[in-house]
Amino acid sequence: MKKQNIIIKGGELQNKQDMRAVQELQEGLDKIERFPVFTPDLQWFENIVVTEKEKSRKKLIKELSLFIMIAFIILSIIIVSLYQMPVIFLILQIFSTVFIVFYTGAGLKKKVESS
């Protein structure tokens, strides 16, 4: 890259352009300041916070109840298969262990490759 020399011609013209740009910016800022600014009151913000907390709590209760129902169903199936069909229980345990090992290995491999 070559070093370039900048020669300012017509310094007076440059100053007039700068002054005009500053004046235009000042006029633009004055126009922006004329717009009314609406700031909601504190009660409005508090109502939003309360509403969001209620939504969050309802969502938590819904997710926990769904988790508990699914866990109950899975545990019931595992217990029934353990007592009624021990061979299927052992096959299920072996399959789940192998699946977890391969899934974890694939995840770690992907993480190492992306690093």
C-alpha positions as CSV (number, residue, x, y, z in Angstrom):
1,M,0.0,0.0,0.0
2,K,1.5,3.3,-1.0
3,K,1.5,6.3,1.2
4,Q,-0.8,8.9,-0.3
5,N,-0.4,12.6,0.2
6,I,-3.6,14.5,0.6
7,I,-3.7,18.0,-0.6
8,I,-6.6,20.1,0.6
9,K,-7.5,22.7,-2.0
10,G,-9.8,25.5,-1.2
11,G,-9.6,25.3,2.6
12,E,-12.3,28.0,2.8
13,L,-14.7,25.8,0.7
14,Q,-14.0,22.9,3.0
15,N,-14.8,25.0,6.1
16,K,-18.1,26.1,4.6
17,Q,-19.0,22.5,3.8
18,D,-18.2,21.5,7.4
19,M,-20.2,24.4,8.8
20,R,-23.1,23.5,6.6
21,A,-22.9,19.8,7.7
22,V,-22.8,20.8,11.3
23,Q,-25.8,23.1,10.8
24,E,-27.8,20.3,9.1
25,L,-27.0,17.9,11.9
26,Q,-28.0,20.5,14.5
27,E,-31.3,21.1,12.7
28,G,-31.9,17.3,12.5
29,L,-31.3,16.9,16.2
30,D,-33.7,19.8,16.9
31,K,-36.4,18.1,14.9
32,I,-35.9,14.9,16.8
33,E,-36.1,16.7,20.2
34,R,-39.5,18.2,19.2
35,F,-41.2,14.7,19.1
36,P,-43.0,13.9,22.3
37,V,-41.6,11.1,24.3
38,F,-44.1,8.8,26.1
39,T,-42.8,7.1,29.2
40,P,-45.2,4.6,30.7
41,D,-45.8,4.8,34.5
42,L,-44.3,2.4,37.0
43,Q,-47.6,0.6,37.5
44,W,-47.6,-0.5,33.8
45,F,-44.1,-2.0,34.2
46,E,-45.1,-3.8,37.4
47,N,-48.2,-5.3,35.7
48,I,-46.0,-6.6,32.9
49,V,-43.6,-8.2,35.4
50,V,-46.5,-9.8,37.3
51,T,-48.0,-11.1,34.1
52,E,-44.7,-12.6,32.9
53,K,-44.1,-14.3,36.3
54,E,-47.6,-15.8,36.1
55,K,-46.9,-17.1,32.6
56,S,-43.6,-18.5,33.7
57,R,-45.1,-20.3,36.7
58,K,-47.9,-21.8,34.6
59,K,-45.4,-23.0,32.1
60,L,-43.3,-24.5,34.8
61,I,-46.2,-26.3,36.3
62,K,-47.3,-27.6,32.9
63,E,-43.8,-28.9,32.1
64,L,-43.3,-30.5,35.5
65,S,-46.6,-32.3,35.3
66,L,-45.8,-33.6,31.8
67,F,-42.4,-34.7,33.0
68,I,-43.8,-36.5,36.0
69,M,-46.5,-38.3,33.9
70,I,-44.0,-39.4,31.3
71,A,-41.5,-40.6,34.0
72,F,-44.3,-42.5,35.7
73,I,-45.3,-44.2,32.4
74,I,-41.7,-45.1,31.6
75,L,-41.0,-46.5,35.0
76,S,-44.2,-48.5,35.0
77,I,-43.2,-50.1,31.7
78,I,-39.7,-50.9,33.0
79,I,-41.0,-52.4,36.2
80,V,-43.7,-54.5,34.4
81,S,-41.2,-55.7,31.8
82,L,-38.7,-56.6,34.6
83,Y,-41.2,-58.8,36.4
84,Q,-43.2,-60.1,33.5
85,M,-40.5,-60.4,30.8
86,P,-37.0,-60.3,32.2
87,V,-35.4,-61.1,28.8
88,I,-37.0,-58.0,27.2
89,F,-35.9,-55.9,30.2
90,L,-32.2,-57.0,29.7
91,I,-32.4,-56.4,25.9
92,L,-33.8,-52.9,26.6
93,Q,-31.0,-52.2,29.1
94,I,-28.3,-53.3,26.7
95,F,-29.8,-51.4,23.8
96,S,-30.1,-48.2,25.9
97,T,-26.5,-48.5,27.1
98,V,-25.2,-49.0,23.6
99,F,-27.3,-46.1,22.3
100,I,-26.0,-43.7,25.0
101,V,-22.4,-44.7,24.3
102,F,-22.7,-44.1,20.5
103,Y,-24.7,-40.9,21.0
104,T,-22.2,-39.5,23.4
105,G,-19.3,-40.5,21.2
106,A,-20.8,-38.9,18.1
107,G,-21.5,-35.7,20.1
108,L,-17.9,-35.5,21.3
109,K,-16.5,-36.3,17.9
110,K,-18.6,-33.5,16.3
111,K,-17.5,-31.1,19.1
112,V,-13.8,-32.0,18.5
113,E,-14.1,-31.6,14.7
114,S,-15.8,-28.2,15.1
115,S,-13.1,-26.8,17.4
